[in-house]
Amino acid sequence: MSVGFIMLCHTALNRAAQVARHWARADCPVVLHVDRRVRRRSYDELVRKLSDLPNVRFCERHSCEWGTWSLVTATQAAARMMLREFPKVDHVFHASGSCLPLRPVQELRDYLAQRPTTDFIESVTTEDVSWTVDGLERERFQFWFPFSWKRQRKLFDLTVRLQRRFRIRRRIPKGVVPHLGSQWWCLSRATLSAILNDPRRAEYDRYFRKVWIPDESYFQSLVRLHARTIESRSLTLSKFDFQGKPHIFYDDHLRLLRRSDCFVARKIWPQANLLYRVFLSEEKEALRRAEPNPGRIDRIFSTALERRTRGRPGLYMQSRFPRPDRENSKTAAPYSLFSGFAELFEGFEPWMAEVTGTAVHGKLFAPDRVHYAGGVGVYRGGLSDSAALRDREPRGFLTSLIWNTRGERQCFQFGPGDTQALTWFLATDHNAQIAVISGAWAIPLFRSNRNFADIRREAARLQQVELDFLKVLRSPWTKARLHVWTLADFIDAPRDHLHMILDEMNPRAHLTPGVLPPMVSLDGFGAFLQNLRNEGMQPLVMGDFRVAPPRQGARQTRTRGE
């Protein structure tokens, strides 16, 4: 059993020469096609390097371009020369100049000797293809494609739109069922000869000449007319990214390539000196008899694709800055936002930190500075407490804080007096837990000794800001876990409401509020709200507070949860 290799080369000719010499020295004929666009000097140098090998040939050269018929023409020319010059070849292996053998040639010979009439070529119908990118599956066989996709993109797109609009369809040659697959195949001599010498070949060539990317469909379709046994898979390891571009293998992929058990891999980086040194060594002994199984490394490529297209949850970086609403989670971990709690409870932050064991910050978005837990000036990851730096990129500030503290839940205070740039970001983040006591911002105003006219103006401003925030939270696009109470509703059962929040933060911990922090006195708060009304400002978010101070018994009932 003999196997011959045809190689399509256009770059890195020194590496192509190394691979061709490796196969030729192993008694395998090699026919090289060198792109006509390669400079004559480089071509002559390649011929000179391989001139000492009697089983190496160079076929007629053609100018090759991606996605065009020229690649099929080059393959036909190399295949004809292989069959004519080397009559003892039983299988023809199609490779490129960037391919690299991964296993000893003798293993490939033995493998093919056990399957003398089998053709290894990926060949699937358009209905079963899931790897084409940007459409044009069945249409690539139904439309004319007279223009180059790379050089004449506007004309290419225009002809596609016109053919779709006027429902123009080409006639597929009788008996041909369009199939797609990788251009890197290994065909038996009988099948390849039948394809090249088919009496209807001129008709087939005319049709496929105007098919889009014919090198992925010509042999893949015609092999169905002549092959005795087809294994619809390639013996060459080739992986593609989400854009349809081939993955390039580097030196650090050595172990990965060995695990695949494939006979050949592409596309190899020309400077991968370690890969070429290891796999082109002079060792003649077969190392293994394993079945080629690229599926063994599919999980790694799937992970790489996931990392490339979605990134790591909550991580924003220069190498991958996603489009809005295309990020893989806005933040890296769950966190909690409390609005109104620090105003209602004295010492709420240290109490919450003790009960939950989490980092509880003050107001991270206060106008004066960032109030980190413990009052530090620089937090993890070198985050400054500067309000100016924070406000320059508030989203980056919050996402960096959550990313830098992964593994420890972050809690912080928020209110209508803070920077409101992230309201939509917070509401649409599924990692956010937002608890709001609406109207609690009025408590510091109630307890202040400021001029009442100033209090009224500030109350009107803060209420409008909070109303806008609540409107955002109640939008249909909200993904955060949301709890909103009016001030009046919350103080009716503070223990129950806090228990609900704690249980949601960590259901397995069975956290209980225990002894609540002291609640500020609200005696006279109803009269304060009435004074705001009298001054022309209508309180809307505090709930129902009576003007007269409640009876002692009622007060005790209201604060019994304390």
C-alpha positions as CSV (number, residue, x, y, z in Angstrom):
1,M,0.0,0.0,0.0
2,S,1.4,3.4,-1.1
3,V,0.1,6.8,-0.3
4,G,0.9,10.0,-2.2
5,F,0.6,13.6,-1.0
6,I,-0.5,16.6,-3.1
7,M,0.3,19.9,-1.5
8,L,-1.1,23.4,-2.2
9,C,1.5,26.0,-1.2
10,H,1.5,29.8,-1.3
11,T,3.4,31.0,1.8
12,A,6.1,29.7,4.2
13,L,7.7,27.7,1.4
14,N,10.6,26.7,3.6
15,R,8.2,24.9,5.9
16,A,6.4,23.3,3.0
17,A,9.8,22.0,1.8
18,Q,10.5,20.4,5.2
19,V,7.2,18.6,5.2
20,A,7.6,17.5,1.6
21,R,11.0,16.1,2.3
22,H,9.7,14.3,5.4
23,W,7.1,12.5,3.3
24,A,9.3,11.8,0.3
25,R,12.0,10.3,2.5
26,A,9.4,7.9,3.9
27,D,8.8,6.6,0.3
28,C,5.7,8.7,-0.3
29,P,5.5,10.5,-3.7
30,V,4.7,14.3,-3.3
31,V,3.3,16.6,-5.9
32,L,3.4,20.3,-5.1
33,H,1.3,23.1,-6.5
34,V,2.8,26.6,-5.9
35,D,0.6,29.6,-6.3
36,R,1.5,31.5,-9.5
37,R,1.5,34.7,-7.5
38,V,4.5,33.5,-5.6
39,R,7.7,35.2,-6.9
40,R,9.7,33.2,-9.4
41,R,12.8,33.5,-7.3
42,S,11.1,31.9,-4.3
43,Y,9.6,29.2,-6.5
44,D,13.0,28.3,-8.0
45,E,14.6,28.2,-4.6
46,L,11.9,25.7,-3.5
47,V,12.5,23.5,-6.6
48,R,16.2,23.6,-5.9
49,K,15.8,22.5,-2.3
50,L,13.8,19.4,-3.3
51,S,15.7,18.6,-6.5
52,D,17.5,15.7,-4.9
53,L,14.3,13.8,-4.2
54,P,13.3,11.6,-7.1
55,N,9.7,11.2,-5.9
56,V,8.9,14.9,-5.7
57,R,7.2,16.7,-8.6
58,F,5.9,20.3,-9.3
59,C,2.7,20.6,-11.3
60,E,1.4,23.4,-13.5
61,R,0.9,26.6,-11.5
62,H,-2.3,28.6,-11.2
63,S,-3.1,31.9,-9.5
64,C,-5.2,30.8,-6.5
65,E,-7.7,32.9,-4.5
66,W,-9.8,31.9,-1.6
67,G,-13.3,30.8,-2.4
68,T,-12.8,30.6,-6.1
69,W,-12.6,27.8,-8.7
70,S,-8.8,28.3,-9.0
71,L,-8.3,26.2,-5.9
72,V,-10.1,23.3,-7.5
73,T,-8.1,23.7,-10.8
74,A,-4.8,23.6,-8.8
75,T,-6.0,20.4,-7.0
76,Q,-7.0,18.8,-10.3
77,A,-3.6,19.6,-11.8
78,A,-1.7,18.1,-8.8
79,A,-4.0,15.0,-8.7
80,R,-3.6,14.3,-12.4
81,M,0.2,14.5,-12.1
82,M,0.1,12.2,-9.1
83,L,-1.9,9.5,-10.9
84,R,0.1,9.8,-14.1
85,E,3.6,9.9,-12.6
86,F,3.2,7.4,-9.7
87,P,1.0,4.4,-10.8
88,K,1.7,2.5,-7.6
89,V,-0.1,5.1,-5.4
90,D,-3.3,3.6,-3.9
91,H,-4.5,6.6,-1.9
92,V,-3.9,10.4,-2.5
93,F,-3.8,12.6,0.5
94,H,-4.7,16.3,0.0
95,A,-2.7,18.7,2.2
96,S,-1.6,22.3,2.3
97,G,1.8,23.9,2.7
98,S,0.9,24.8,6.3
99,C,0.1,21.2,7.2
100,L,2.2,19.1,9.5
101,P,2.2,15.3,9.9
102,L,1.5,14.3,13.5
103,R,2.2,10.5,13.3
104,P,4.7,8.4,11.5
105,V,4.0,7.7,7.9
106,Q,4.0,4.0,8.4
107,E,1.0,4.3,10.7
108,L,-0.9,6.1,7.9
109,R,0.1,3.3,5.4
110,D,-1.1,0.6,7.8
111,Y,-4.3,2.4,8.5
112,L,-5.1,2.8,4.8
113,A,-4.0,-0.7,4.0
114,Q,-6.8,-2.0,6.2
115,R,-9.3,0.2,4.3
116,P,-8.1,-0.1,0.6
117,T,-11.5,1.0,-0.9
118,T,-12.4,3.6,1.7
119,D,-12.5,7.3,0.8
120,F,-11.9,9.7,3.7
121,I,-13.7,13.0,2.9
122,E,-16.1,15.1,4.9
123,S,-19.2,15.1,2.7
124,V,-22.6,16.1,4.2
125,T,-25.7,17.6,2.6
126,T,-26.5,21.3,3.1
127,E,-29.4,20.4,5.4
128,D,-27.0,18.7,7.8
129,V,-24.3,21.4,7.9
130,S,-24.0,23.5,11.0
131,W,-20.6,25.1,10.5
132,T,-21.2,27.5,7.7
133,V,-21.0,31.2,8.7
134,D,-23.2,34.0,7.5
135,G,-25.7,32.0,5.5
136,L,-25.3,30.8,1.9
137,E,-25.7,27.1,2.4
138,R,-28.2,25.9,-0.2
139,E,-27.9,29.2,-2.1
140,R,-24.2,28.7,-2.9
141,F,-25.4,25.9,-5.3
142,Q,-28.4,27.8,-6.6
143,F,-26.9,31.2,-7.5
144,W,-24.2,32.4,-9.8
145,F,-21.1,33.9,-8.2
146,P,-19.1,35.7,-10.9
147,F,-17.4,38.1,-8.5
148,S,-14.7,37.6,-5.8
149,W,-16.0,37.8,-2.3
150,K,-12.7,39.3,-1.1
151,R,-11.8,41.7,-3.9
152,Q,-15.3,42.6,-5.2
153,R,-17.4,42.5,-2.1
154,K,-20.0,45.1,-3.2
155,L,-20.6,43.4,-6.5
156,F,-20.7,40.0,-4.8
157,D,-23.4,41.2,-2.4
158,L,-25.3,43.0,-5.1
159,T,-25.6,39.9,-7.3
160,V,-26.7,37.8,-4.3
161,R,-29.5,40.4,-3.5
162,L,-30.7,40.5,-7.1
163,Q,-30.8,36.8,-7.4
164,R,-32.8,36.5,-4.2
165,R,-35.2,39.3,-5.2
166,F,-35.9,37.9,-8.7
167,R,-35.8,34.3,-7.5
168,I,-33.1,33.3,-9.9
169,R,-32.0,29.6,-9.6
170,R,-29.3,27.6,-11.4
171,R,-29.9,24.1,-12.7
172,I,-27.9,21.6,-10.8
173,P,-26.5,18.8,-13.0
174,K,-28.7,15.8,-13.1
175,G,-27.7,13.2,-10.6
176,V,-25.6,15.5,-8.5
177,V,-26.6,16.1,-4.9
178,P,-24.7,19.0,-3.4
179,H,-22.6,18.2,-0.5
180,L,-20.2,20.2,1.6
181,G,-17.1,19.4,3.6
182,S,-13.5,20.1,4.4
183,Q,-11.2,20.5,1.4
184,W,-8.6,18.3,3.0
185,W,-9.3,14.7,2.0
186,C,-7.7,11.3,1.4
187,L,-9.2,9.5,-1.6
188,S,-8.5,6.1,-3.1
189,R,-6.9,6.0,-6.5
190,A,-10.0,4.4,-8.1
191,T,-12.3,7.2,-6.8
192,L,-10.0,10.0,-7.7
193,S,-9.5,8.6,-11.2
194,A,-13.2,8.2,-11.7
195,I,-13.8,11.9,-10.8
196,L,-11.1,13.2,-13.0
197,N,-12.0,11.0,-16.0
198,D,-15.8,11.2,-15.7
199,P,-17.4,11.6,-19.2
200,R,-19.5,14.5,-17.8
201,R,-16.6,16.2,-16.1
202,A,-16.8,19.2,-18.4
203,E,-20.5,19.7,-17.4
204,Y,-19.6,19.4,-13.7
205,D,-16.7,21.8,-14.0
206,R,-18.9,24.4,-15.7
207,Y,-21.4,24.2,-13.0
208,F,-19.0,24.3,-10.0
209,R,-17.0,27.0,-11.6
210,K,-19.6,29.5,-10.4
211,V,-20.5,27.9,-7.1
212,W,-19.3,29.8,-4.0
213,I,-16.3,28.2,-2.4
214,P,-16.2,25.2,-4.8
215,D,-13.2,23.6,-3.0
216,E,-15.5,22.7,-0.2
217,S,-18.1,21.2,-2.5
218,Y,-16.6,19.9,-5.8
219,F,-14.9,16.7,-4.7
220,Q,-17.3,16.4,-1.7
221,S,-20.3,16.2,-4.1
222,L,-18.8,14.1,-7.0
223,V,-17.3,11.5,-4.6
224,R,-20.9,10.5,-4.0
225,L,-21.2,9.4,-7.6
226,H,-18.1,7.1,-7.7
227,A,-17.0,6.0,-4.2
228,R,-17.6,2.5,-2.9
229,T,-17.1,3.3,0.7
230,I,-17.1,6.8,2.2
231,E,-16.2,7.8,5.7
232,S,-17.4,11.3,6.0
233,R,-14.5,12.7,8.0
234,S,-11.1,14.1,7.4
235,L,-7.9,12.5,8.6
236,T,-6.5,16.1,8.9
237,L,-7.1,18.0,12.1
238,S,-8.5,21.5,11.3
239,K,-10.4,23.7,13.6
240,F,-12.3,26.9,12.9
241,D,-13.4,29.8,15.0
242,F,-16.8,31.4,15.2
243,Q,-16.0,33.6,12.2
244,G,-15.1,30.6,10.0
245,K,-11.3,31.3,10.2
246,P,-8.9,28.4,10.8
247,H,-7.3,28.1,14.2
248,I,-3.5,28.4,14.1
249,F,-1.5,26.0,16.1
250,Y,1.6,27.2,18.0
251,D,4.4,25.5,20.0
252,D,2.3,25.5,23.2
253,H,-0.3,23.3,21.4
254,L,2.1,20.3,21.3
255,R,0.3,18.2,23.8
256,L,-3.0,19.1,22.3
257,L,-2.0,17.9,18.9
258,R,-0.7,14.6,20.3
259,R,-4.0,14.0,22.0
260,S,-5.9,14.3,18.8
261,D,-4.3,11.1,17.3
262,C,-4.9,12.7,13.8
263,F,-2.4,12.0,11.1
264,V,-2.0,15.6,9.9
265,A,-2.9,19.0,11.3
266,R,-3.4,22.4,9.9
267,K,-2.9,25.3,10.2
268,I,0.6,25.5,11.8
269,W,2.3,28.8,12.5
270,P,5.5,29.0,10.4
271,Q,7.6,30.0,13.4
272,A,6.4,27.0,15.6
273,N,10.0,25.6,15.7
274,L,9.2,23.1,18.4
275,L,6.3,21.5,16.5
276,Y,8.3,21.1,13.4
277,R,11.3,19.7,15.2
278,V,9.2,17.2,17.2
279,F,6.9,15.9,14.5
280,L,9.4,15.9,11.7
281,S,12.0,13.9,13.7
282,E,13.7,11.0,12.0
283,E,12.1,8.5,14.4
284,K,10.7,5.6,12.3
285,E,8.9,3.5,14.8
286,A,5.2,3.8,15.1
287,L,4.2,5.2,18.5
288,R,0.5,4.2,18.6
289,R,-2.2,2.6,16.6
290,A,-5.1,4.8,17.8
291,E,-8.0,5.8,15.7
292,P,-7.9,9.5,14.7
293,N,-10.2,11.2,17.2
294,P,-10.3,15.0,17.0
295,G,-13.3,14.9,19.2
296,R,-11.0,14.4,22.2
297,I,-9.9,18.0,22.0
298,D,-13.3,19.5,21.0
299,R,-14.0,20.4,24.7
300,I,-10.9,22.6,24.7
301,F,-11.9,24.4,21.5
302,S,-15.4,24.8,22.8
303,T,-14.0,26.4,25.9
304,A,-11.8,28.7,23.8
305,L,-14.7,29.7,21.6
306,E,-16.8,30.5,24.7
307,R,-14.0,32.6,26.1
308,R,-13.5,34.3,22.8
309,T,-17.1,35.2,22.1
310,R,-18.5,35.6,25.6
311,G,-15.5,36.2,27.8
312,R,-15.4,35.7,31.5
313,P,-18.5,36.8,33.5
314,G,-18.1,40.4,34.7
315,L,-14.6,40.9,33.2
316,Y,-14.0,43.9,31.0
317,M,-10.6,44.3,29.5
318,Q,-8.8,45.9,26.5
319,S,-8.5,42.7,24.5
320,R,-12.3,42.1,24.7
321,F,-14.7,45.0,25.3
322,P,-18.1,43.6,24.5
323,R,-21.0,45.5,22.8
324,P,-23.7,46.7,25.1
325,D,-26.0,43.9,26.2
326,R,-23.6,41.3,24.7
327,E,-21.5,40.8,27.7
328,N,-21.3,37.5,29.5
329,S,-23.0,38.8,32.7
330,K,-22.5,42.5,33.6
331,T,-20.7,41.7,36.9
332,A,-18.6,38.8,38.1
333,A,-20.6,37.8,41.3
334,P,-23.8,38.6,43.3
335,Y,-23.9,41.8,45.3
336,S,-26.5,43.7,47.3
337,L,-27.6,47.3,47.2
338,F,-29.4,48.9,50.1
339,S,-31.3,52.1,49.8
340,G,-32.7,53.8,52.9
341,F,-31.5,51.3,55.4
342,A,-28.6,53.3,56.8
343,E,-31.0,56.3,57.2
344,L,-33.5,54.2,59.1
345,F,-31.2,52.1,61.3
346,E,-28.3,53.4,63.4
347,G,-25.2,51.4,62.8
348,F,-26.7,49.4,60.0
349,E,-23.4,48.7,58.2
350,P,-21.5,47.1,61.0
351,W,-24.6,45.2,62.1
352,M,-25.1,43.8,58.5
353,A,-21.4,42.9,58.3
354,E,-21.6,41.0,61.6
355,V,-24.8,39.1,60.7
356,T,-23.8,38.2,57.1
357,G,-20.0,38.0,57.3
358,T,-19.8,40.1,54.1
359,A,-18.1,43.3,53.1
360,V,-20.6,46.1,53.8
361,H,-19.7,49.5,52.4
362,G,-21.2,52.9,52.9
363,K,-22.3,54.9,49.9
364,L,-20.0,53.9,47.1
365,F,-21.5,56.6,44.8
366,A,-21.6,59.5,47.3
367,P,-20.8,62.9,45.7
368,D,-17.9,63.6,48.1
369,R,-15.9,60.3,47.9
370,V,-16.2,56.5,47.8
371,H,-17.1,55.2,51.3
372,Y,-15.4,51.8,51.5
373,A,-15.9,49.5,54.4
374,G,-13.6,50.5,57.2
375,G,-13.1,53.9,55.7
376,V,-10.0,53.0,53.8
377,G,-8.8,55.2,51.0
378,V,-7.7,52.5,48.6
379,Y,-9.6,49.2,48.2
380,R,-8.7,45.9,46.6
381,G,-7.2,46.1,43.1
382,G,-6.0,49.6,43.8
383,L,-9.4,51.2,43.6
384,S,-9.2,54.8,44.9
385,D,-11.9,56.5,46.9
386,S,-11.7,59.5,44.6
387,A,-15.2,60.5,43.4
388,A,-13.7,62.1,40.3
389,L,-12.0,58.9,39.2
390,R,-15.1,56.9,40.0
391,D,-17.4,59.2,38.0
392,R,-15.1,59.1,35.0
393,E,-16.1,55.5,34.4
394,P,-18.7,54.4,37.0
395,R,-19.5,51.1,35.4
396,G,-15.8,50.2,35.3
397,F,-15.5,51.1,38.9
398,L,-18.4,48.9,40.0
399,T,-17.4,45.9,37.8
400,S,-13.8,46.2,38.9
401,L,-14.9,46.2,42.6
402,I,-17.0,43.0,42.1
403,W,-14.3,41.3,40.0
404,N,-11.5,42.1,42.5
405,T,-13.5,40.7,45.4
406,R,-14.8,37.5,43.9
407,G,-15.6,35.0,46.6
408,E,-16.8,37.7,49.1
409,R,-20.2,39.3,48.6
410,Q,-20.2,43.1,48.4
411,C,-23.0,45.2,50.0
412,F,-23.3,48.9,49.7
413,Q,-25.6,51.8,50.4
414,F,-27.3,53.9,47.7
415,G,-29.7,56.8,47.7
416,P,-31.1,59.6,45.6
417,G,-28.3,61.9,46.7
418,D,-25.7,59.7,45.0
419,T,-24.5,59.6,41.4
420,Q,-27.3,58.0,39.4
421,A,-25.3,57.0,36.3
422,L,-25.7,53.3,36.9
423,T,-29.4,52.9,37.6
424,W,-30.1,51.1,34.4
425,F,-27.0,49.0,34.7
426,L,-28.0,48.0,38.3
427,A,-31.6,47.2,37.3
428,T,-30.6,45.0,34.4
429,D,-27.8,43.0,36.2
430,H,-29.0,39.6,37.3
431,N,-26.3,39.5,39.9
432,A,-27.8,42.5,41.7
433,Q,-30.0,42.3,44.8
434,I,-31.7,45.7,45.3
435,A,-33.6,46.5,48.5
436,V,-35.2,50.0,48.6
437,I,-37.1,51.7,51.5
438,S,-38.6,54.5,49.5
439,G,-38.8,57.9,51.2
440,A,-36.2,57.0,53.9
441,W,-34.0,59.8,52.4
442,A,-36.4,62.2,54.1
443,I,-35.3,61.1,57.6
444,P,-31.9,63.0,57.6
445,L,-33.9,66.1,56.4
446,F,-36.4,65.6,59.2
447,R,-33.7,65.4,61.8
448,S,-31.7,68.4,60.5
449,N,-31.9,72.0,61.7
450,R,-31.8,73.5,58.2
451,N,-34.0,76.3,57.0
452,F,-37.4,74.7,56.1
453,A,-37.5,76.4,52.7
454,D,-34.1,74.7,51.8
455,I,-35.5,71.4,53.2
456,R,-38.5,71.6,50.9
457,R,-36.4,72.2,47.8
458,E,-34.0,69.4,48.7
459,A,-36.9,67.1,49.5
460,A,-38.5,67.8,46.1
461,R,-35.3,67.1,44.3
462,L,-34.5,63.9,46.1
463,Q,-38.1,62.6,45.6
464,Q,-37.9,63.2,41.9
465,V,-34.6,61.4,41.7
466,E,-36.0,58.4,43.6
467,L,-39.1,58.3,41.5
468,D,-36.9,58.1,38.4
469,F,-35.0,55.3,40.0
470,L,-38.1,53.4,40.9
471,K,-39.4,53.8,37.4
472,V,-36.2,52.1,36.1
473,L,-36.6,49.3,38.6
474,R,-40.2,48.6,37.6
475,S,-39.3,48.4,33.9
476,P,-39.9,45.1,32.1
477,W,-36.2,44.8,31.4
478,T,-35.3,44.6,35.1
479,K,-33.3,41.4,35.9
480,A,-32.2,42.3,39.5
481,R,-33.8,40.6,42.5
482,L,-35.9,43.5,43.7
483,H,-37.5,44.5,47.0
484,V,-39.2,47.8,47.4
485,W,-41.2,49.1,50.4
486,T,-42.4,52.5,51.4
487,L,-41.0,53.7,54.7
488,A,-44.4,53.3,56.4
489,D,-44.8,49.7,55.1
490,F,-41.3,48.7,56.2
491,I,-41.4,49.9,59.8
492,D,-44.6,47.9,60.3
493,A,-42.5,44.6,60.2
494,P,-38.8,45.4,59.9
495,R,-37.7,42.0,61.2
496,D,-39.7,40.1,58.5
497,H,-38.4,42.2,55.7
498,L,-34.8,41.9,56.8
499,H,-35.1,38.2,57.2
500,M,-36.4,38.0,53.6
501,I,-33.3,39.9,52.4
502,L,-30.9,37.8,54.4
503,D,-32.4,34.5,53.3
504,E,-32.1,35.6,49.7
505,M,-28.5,36.5,50.1
506,N,-27.5,33.1,51.3
507,P,-30.4,30.5,51.5
508,R,-28.1,27.8,52.9
509,A,-26.8,29.8,55.8
510,H,-30.2,30.3,57.4
511,L,-29.3,33.8,58.6
512,T,-31.6,35.4,61.1
513,P,-31.7,39.1,61.9
514,G,-31.3,38.5,65.7
515,V,-31.2,41.7,67.6
516,L,-32.0,44.5,65.2
517,P,-29.9,47.7,65.2
518,P,-31.8,50.6,66.8
519,M,-34.2,52.4,64.6
520,V,-34.2,56.2,64.6
521,S,-37.1,57.9,66.3
522,L,-39.8,58.9,63.8
523,D,-42.0,60.9,66.4
524,G,-43.2,63.9,64.6
525,F,-42.4,62.6,61.1
526,G,-46.0,62.7,60.1
527,A,-46.2,66.4,61.0
528,F,-43.0,67.0,59.1
529,L,-44.5,65.5,56.0
530,Q,-47.6,67.7,56.5
531,N,-45.4,70.8,56.7
532,L,-43.9,69.8,53.3
533,R,-47.4,69.6,51.9
534,N,-48.3,73.0,53.4
535,E,-45.2,74.4,51.7
536,G,-46.3,73.1,48.3
537,M,-44.3,69.9,48.1
538,Q,-46.3,66.7,47.8
539,P,-44.6,63.6,49.5
540,L,-45.4,60.6,47.4
541,V,-42.9,57.8,48.3
542,M,-43.0,57.6,52.1
543,G,-46.4,55.8,52.6
544,D,-49.1,56.8,55.0
545,F,-47.9,58.7,58.1
546,R,-50.5,60.4,60.3
547,V,-50.0,63.9,61.4
548,A,-50.8,63.3,65.1
549,P,-48.1,61.3,67.0
550,P,-49.3,57.7,67.5
551,R,-50.5,56.4,70.9
552,Q,-47.9,54.7,73.0
553,G,-49.4,51.3,72.4
554,A,-49.5,51.8,68.7
555,R,-45.9,52.8,68.7
556,Q,-44.9,49.7,70.6
557,T,-46.9,47.6,68.1
558,R,-45.2,49.3,65.1
559,T,-41.7,48.7,66.5
560,R,-42.2,45.3,68.0
561,G,-40.0,43.8,65.4
562,E,-37.1,45.7,66.8
